[in-house]
Amino acid sequence: MSQTTLASIGFPAKEGARAFTTRPEIIGTFGAVASTHWIASQVGMAVLERGGNAFDAAAAAGFTLQIVEPHLNGPGGDCPILLHSARTGQQQAICGQGPAPAGLNVALMKSLGHEIMPGTGMLAAPIPGAFDAWMLMLRDHGTWKPRDILAYAIGYARHGAPMVPRVRATIDSVRPLFEAEWKTSAALWLRNGGPAPGGLYANPTLADTYERVVREAEAAGGDRVAQIEAARSTWYRGFVADAIDRFCRVTEAMDTSGRRHRAVLNGQDLAHWSAGIEEPLGLEYHGHRVLKCGPWSQGPAMLQTLALIAGDDIAAMDPMGPDFIHLVAEAMKLAFADREAFYGDPNFVDVPMATLLSPAYSAARRALIGAAASMEFRPGSPDGRAPRTDYAAAIRRAQEMAAAAGSGEPTVSRLGAAGGDTCHVDVIDAAGNMVSATPSAGWLQSSPAIPELGFCLGTRCQMFWLDETLPNGLQPGKRPRTTLSPALVLRDGKPWMSFGTPGGEQQDQWQSIMLLRMLHQGMNIQEAIDAPSFHSEHWISSFWPRGAKPGKLVIEGRYAPEVLAALKARGHQAEAGGDWSEGRLTGARFEADGTIRAGANPRGMQGYAVGR
């Protein structure tokens, strides 16, 4: 990177071989926590200081995120977790992505007149998976009891947590829907005028819910594991499940279809489900092994992106230049096309993952990347399989939505189509335990609040296609292909880094960019996070209304003007976003010298890394 390039992106100069950043990379030996909210990071660090391990700290931080970022996640949402256990020396993926209810199927949706799953409301609710994922991790790897873990979230829910401006902005965007239709959400989020930006706002009903969970857990006796199992049972077969069941049976809620529907989810669905433990999917890349969740997530798309560019001389490229952006964006187009054509819940779909990540397949696909931007949607044919997608319909929907927006059709506020996002937390302790977790969904604008519980259900089933022959087609008991995508990296076979980000489709884009800059340009975590980034919207979105925007490429406003011009000259439908608009990354790494280093995103002024 030249001094001229650094200056053009907002860095004042170089300091030796390093660029100045918005904040230092945290360096310590005791432990580190990085998350998308400063309070969650501090909670995680408090747990480490009190003798908890990384798994205790991550769970306490994760439950706290439900209170401090209610517009980004909630108790009724999902949470995939990747972890490394220093005790066993093994890595695990915990699947906190709940599946479709037993009664939710394509025939039902078609009979109700739907061609696409709604993006909000009750019909798109899967089994909520976050609670069981956290508890399963605690049972097998933690040291604390449920009361100790949940005490932080209960305290903030009871006494109030500071509301960042985006919480109020989200509530304002759906206020008409809450007032006219979702009256239980209005009672929770509009009382006394709603949260004031920067002020404290409590959720006493949710505090009561978690306190009752703790009491019922403790009724199982003093054994830690017995308490955790009792808490899991209370959530999925006790009073929480009962309240969800009652609410789902009687509540009709307006959704993005413009009509009211009841949920299909019921208590039996919750009673018969639990989070799963899997082996992570991995790829060897330049002396590192990158780990992701399986093809029930979009995580393998990052691995495919890396496989596609493994033979390129990334180190010789300017990481802020058009050559780097072009190569990575074109590789991601190919990887995400394969995501759409082949990824799905492997319990239902035979995903040719070994072939998709193989050197031969990757080399053949790499040959498709040329000097000009591709406008085509080009899934491959691994093992000779014909790709199956609904790309033409996605293009049509994108055009229809754009036309509706320009003609005053039903508004976001009326239908509740305000998108949610995601949270992330990374923890490493002195023993070398490591957690990367990406909680999401169940955000306050996804569906009406359950008044007995103080939270709402998620809508992850919006990601299904209403064609059960497609890899991500709706089937009862099937996991929707989630965008949630935590990451771990091993260096020389040893756990090295935990990282991740909110951002939906952008998660595995921003993570790829961050990792490439660290491995090939020698950036540290904070430098790689602070550097301007980019994303593509070329492929089919996972979220309602499932549109696609061929060739669209958004780069952060801090790039030099000539970079944008060069990308346009290559045929990209490129545009500049805000100066600090791309990326929500956090990360932590454990170095061979025993130091633990961490960084967090400055964009939005919420994410922080802490450690000592």
N, C-alpha and C positions, 0 to 999 in steps of 0.2 A: 504494500500500500504506500503510495506516495503521500507527501505532506499535502499536496494539492488535493488529492482525492479525499483525504481525511477532513480537510477543511470544508470541502463541499458537502460533506454529510453531517457536519455539526461537531466534529472533533477538532479541537484547536490546534493540535500538532502531534508529533510523536515524542514519546519519552523513552529514549533508548530504542528498544525494539517493540515497545508497547504503545498503543493508542490510549489516550485519556478516555475515561468512561464517565457515565453519570454518577457512579458510585463504585467503591472498591469491590473486588471479589473478596468475599469473606474467607479468612484463613484461620484455622484453629486445629486442635488435636482432640478436643473433648467430644464435639458433635456439632452438627449443623442441621438447620431446617430451612427450607425455602418453599414459599407458597404464594398463592395469588392474593393473599390478604395478610397484612402485618399482624393482626391479632392471632390468626391461626398459626403463623410462624412463631410468635411469642409463646403461645400455648404449648406447641410442640417442644420448644426449648425448655419451658418450665417443667415438662414431664421428664426430659432428660436430666435436668438439674436435680430432680427429686428421686432419681434412681431408676426411672423407667428406661426401657430400651427403645430402639427405633420404631418397633411395631406399636408399642404403647403410645409413643409420641405422635405417630402418623394417625392413629385412630382418634386420639383426642383432638388433634388439629382438624381431622376430617369432619367430625361431628360439630366442631365450632364453625367450620365453613358454612354449614347449613343455616346458622344463625346470622353470621355477618355478611354472607353473600346469598340471600334468599332468592334473588333474581337469577342466580346462576346454578343453584342446586338446592335439593331439599331432602328430607327424610324419606320421601316416596320415590326417590330417584334411583340411579344406577351407579356402580363404581367398580371398574376393573382395576386390579392391583397387580403390579409386578414386584417381587421381593427377592432379596438374597439373605439367606440365613447363615450367619457365621458359625453357628453350632453344627449345622448339617453340611455346610459347604455347597448347598443346592439353591437353585433358583426356582421359583414357582410363579404361575399366573393364577390369580383367584378371580373367577368370573362372577362379578356382581351385576351382570346384565341379565335381568329377568326376562323370561320368554313370554310369548303370546299366551293368553288364557286358553283353556281347553275348548271353550265355546266360540272362539274367534276364528273365523275362516272366510275364505273367498266367497263361498256361496251366500253366507250371511250378509257380507258387505254389498254384494251385487243385489241381493234382494232389497236392501235399503236404498238402492239407487246410486251407489258410490262407484266411481271409476278410479278413485285414488283415496288412500287413507287420509282422514282429517289430520291437521297438524296440532290441534288443541282439543280440549274437551275430554269426554269420558271414553269414547270408543277406542282411542289409540293407546289406552293404558295397558302396559304389560304388568307382570308381577314385579313389585318394587324390590330391587336387589341389593341396594347399598348397605342396609343394616346387616344383612347376613354376611356380606363380604367382609365388613369390618370385624364382626364378631368371630368369624371363622379364622381370620388372621390372628386375632387376639388369643383365641383358644390354643392354636398350634404354636404360636411364636412369642406371644406377649407374656408379661409378668403381672400386670395389674388386673384388678377386678372391675366389673362394669361401673360401680359407683365412682371410682376414681377417674375412669376414662370419661364418663358423661358429666362429671361435676362442672367442667368448664362450660360446656354447651348449655347446661341447665342454668348456670349462673347468668350467662349472657341473655338467655331467653327470658329469665325471670326479671332481671334488673335492667335490661336494655343493652343493645349494642349500637355503636355509632353507625349511622346509615350514610354510606357514600352517596354522592349526588346521583349516580346511575341507578340506584335503587328507586329513588323518587321518580326519576325520569321514566323508568320502566312502568311503575305504577300509574303514572299520568298517562302513558300511552294506551293503557287498557282500562282506564277509569270508566269510560262510558259502558264498557262491557260489564264491569263489576257492578256498577250502579243499576243497570237495566236487567242483567241476567244472572250473574254470578254473585248472588247476595251474600253467601257465606264468605266469599273472598273480600267483599266490601266491608263486612263486619270486622274482618281481621286486619286488612291493610288500609282501610280508609277511615278508621276510627280516629276521632280528634283531628281530622284533616289529613291523616296519613303521616308517614315519616318525614321529618324535616331534614334536609341534607345537612349532615354534620351533627345532627342531634341524636339522642338515644331513642331507640324504639324496641319495645319488648314484645315477646310472644308468650304470654303466661300460659296459654293452653298447651303449647308445645312443651314448656317447662313441666307442666303437670304430667304430660304423657311420658316424658323421659323419667321423671321421678317415680311414677308408678312402675315403669319397666324395671328400675333399680330395686324397688321394694319387692317386686315379685321375684326378681333374680335372687335377692338375699334370702327369701323364704326357702330357697333350696338348700340352705346351710352355708357353712363357711368356706367350703372348697371353691377355689377360683373357677375351675373348669365347670363344675356343676352350676355355678351362678351364670356363667356365659351360656350354657345350654338352656338354662331356664329363661334367660333373656331372649334367646332365639325363639324358643317355644312361645313365649308371651307375644312376640311380634307377629309370628306367622300362624299361630294356632290359638292365641289368647285374645285379650281385649282389643289389641290393635287390629288384628285380622277381623274381629267381629264388627268393629266400627267401620272398617273399610267395606266389609260385605254389606252392611245395612245401607251405607251411603250409596254404594254402587247400584243397589237394587231399586232405590226410590228416586234417585236424582237424574233429571233430564237436564242436560247442559248444552247451550249453544256452542257450536264449534266452527271451524273454518269453512265447513260446507254451507253455512248459513242456516242450518237446521239444528234442532235439539235432539240429543240422543242420550240413552243410558249406557253405562259401561257393561261390558261382557264379563269383566273380571269379578270373581267372587271369592268367598272364604275358602272354598275347596281348592282353588288354584294356589292360594298362599300355603295352605296346609301341606300340600304335596310337593313343595319345591324347596330346594336349598341351593346355596351358592356352590360352585364347583372348583376343584383344584386341578390345574393342567400343567403340562410342561410348556414353557414358552417356546415360541418359534424363533429360530436364530439364523443369522447370516454372518459369515466371516468376511470382514471388510478391512483391508490394509492393517492387519495385525490386531484387529478388534473383532469381538463378536457382539453384534447388535441384537438385542432380544425384544420381541414384541408379543402381544397376544395373538391368538390364532385368527383364522379367516372369518370368525364371527365378528371380528372388528376390522377396521380398515388398516390396522397396523402393518400387515404384510406389504401394503403399497409402499411404505417407506423402505422396506427391505428390497423390494423390486427396483425402486428408484436407485438405490445404492448399487445393486447388481448391474444395472444398465450402464452406469458410468464408472464402474470399477477400473476399467482400463484407460480412462482419460487422465490426462495430466492436470488435475485440479490445482495442484500446488503452483503450477506455472501461470494460472489465471489470476487476474485481478478479482478478488472476491466481491468488489463493488462494481465490476464492469459488466458490459452486455454479454460477453462470451459466457461467463459463468451463469448469468441469469438464463440465457437462451438454452444452454445445455441442460441445466437442471429442470427448467420448465418443460422442455420437450420430453425429457425422460419421465417426468411425473405424468404427462399426458398419457403415455403408454402404460405406465403402472396403474393409474387410476381407471383406465379403460378396462384393463384386466380385472380390477376390483369389481367393476360393475358386471362384467360378463361371467365371473367365476366364483367370487367370494360369497359365502353364506355359512350358516350354522353347519359345521361338519357332522353333527349328529343327524342331519337330514340331507346334506349335499356332499357328493364326492368332489372335493376341491383338489385339483392337481398341483398342490403346493410345491412338491419337490421339483416338478418340471418348471413351474413358474419362476423358481429361484435358481435354476440350473445354469451353469455357464453357457451351455450351447444355446438354450432358449434366449438367454439375455443377450448374447452376441448377435443372434439373428434379429432380435427386436432393436438392438442398438443401431443396426444398419439403417433403420428407418429414420433416424434423426439426421436431418440435413441442415443446410445453411439457412433455410427459410423456415418460418413458423408453419406448422401444420394446422390446417383448419378441420382436419378429419378426426373422427372418433374411431380409433383403430385398436380394438382388442385383438389379441393374438389367437392362435389355435394350438394350445399346448396338447401334446399327445394326439394331435389331429382332431381335437374337439371343436365343434362349431360354436362360436360365441353366441350367447343369447342375451339381448338387452332390449330396453324400451327407449332407445335414444331418440327416435323420431317423435315419440309422444312427449319426451322431455323438451325438445325444441319447441313443439307446438304450445306446450303449457307456458313456457317462458314468454312466448310471443303474446299469448292470451292475457297473461298477468300484466304484462307491460301495457297492453291496450286497455285493460280494465282500469289500471292505475291512472291512465291519462283521460279516462272518460267518467270518472267519479263513481265507479262501481263500489260495492260494499267495502268499507274502510278497514284498516288494520284495527283501529280502536273498537269498531263494532263487532268484528268477528274474533278479536283476540289473537291476531296472527303475529303479535310481537314476539320475535325470536328470543330464545334464551341462549345461554352460553354454558360455560363449564368452569370448573375450578381445578387446581392441581396442587399437590404437595409432594415434596421430596424430603426424605430424612436419612441421615447416616449417623450412626453412633460410633463411639470409640472402639467398640468390638468389631466393627466392620459390617454390622447389619445394615441393610439398605432397603428403602421402600420408595416406589414410584406409584402414585395413585391419582386417578383422574375422576373424582366424583362429579356427577352432573344430573340433569333432569329433575323432575319434581319441583322445578322452579315455580315461583308464585303465580306466573302468568300461564302455566300449562293447562290447568284444570281447576274447577272450584275447590276451595278449601274444605276439608272435612272438619266440621265444627267441633266434634268431640276430640279431635287429635291435634289441630293447629297446623296441619300441613295438607298438601294436595298430592295427587298422583302424577306420575310422569306420562309422557306421550311418545315414548320411543318406538311404538309400533307404527308411527307415521312413516318409518323407513322401509316398511314392507311394500312390495308391489302386489297388486291384486291379480296375480297370475302365479299360481302355485308351482308352475313348471320352471319359473325363473329361479336362479340360485338364491336370491333374496326374496322369493315369493312367500306370501303369508301361508303359514300352516300352524295349527294348534300346537302349543308346546315348543315352538321354534324360536330361537333367539333372533331378534332383528339385528341386522348387521350394523353395529354401532360405529360412530366416528371416534369414540373415546379410545385413547391410545397412549398409555404410559410407556416408558422406555427405560431399559437398563443397557449398559454397555460393559463388557468385560475387556480388559487389556491383558494380553499374555495369559489368558485363562483365569484371571483374578477380577473380582468385581471392581469396577472403576467409577462408573457414573450412573446416576439416576437423574432423569429429566423428563419434561413434558410441558404441555401447554393446553389451555382452552383453545377454541377456535373452530370446532366442527371440521369441515373439509380441510381447513388450513393446518390442523394439528400435525399431520405427518409431512406437510410441506415445510412449515417453519422448523420442525425438529430436524429434518434432513439438512436444511440450510445451516442451522446452528452446528450440527455435528461435522459437516464438511469443513466449515471455517475453523473449527477447533483442530481437526485432524490434519488438515492440509495447509492451513495458514498460521497455525500455532496460536490462535486466539485462546484466551481463557474464557471461562463461562460468562462472566459479565461483559467482556468485549463482544463475544459472539451474540449475546442477547441484545446489547445496545446497538449493534451495527444494523443499518437499515435492511429491511427484508422485503419479500414479495410473495404473491400467491396467484394461482391460476384458478379460473372458474370454467375451464374448458369442458369439463365432463358433467355427468348428471349429478345434481345435488342430492344428498341423502335426506334432505329435509323438505317438508311441504313447501311449495307445490311441485317439487321434484323437477325443476327446470334445468336447462343447460345453456351456457353462453360461449359458443365456440370461439376459441382464440383469445378470450379475455384474460388479460394479465395486468395485475395491479401492483405497482411498485411504490414504495414509501417516498414521500415528497422530498426527502433529504438526498436522494440520488442526484448526481449532476445532470443538468438538462440534456447534455449530449448522450447520456445513457438511455433516456427515454426515446430520444430521436433515433438512436441506433436500433432499438428494439422495434420501433414502428417501421423502420426501413427493412427489417427482416420479415415483416408481415404480421407481427403480433398486434392484436387489438389492445394495445398497452395504454394505460392511463396512470397518472400520479395520484396517490392518495394523500392523506395528511402527513405531516413531517414525522409524527410519532404514532403511526396507525397500524403497523404490521408486526404482530407477534405478542404473545402473552407468556413467554417462556420462563421457567424456573429450572434450576438444576443444582446438583451437588456431586462432588467427586472425591474419591479416596485415593490419595497418591501413595507411591511406594515409600516415600519418606515418613509416612504416618500422618501427614497433614490432611485435613478435611477442608475442602474449598467449596464455596457456594455462591450463587448469584441469582438475581430475580429481576423481572421486568419492571422498568420504570414507567412504562406507558400506562396511563390511567391512575398513576400514583397510589396503587393499592398493594402491589406485590413487594415483598421484602424477604431477604435472606438474613438469618441470624445464626450466630455460632460463636464458639470460643475454643 
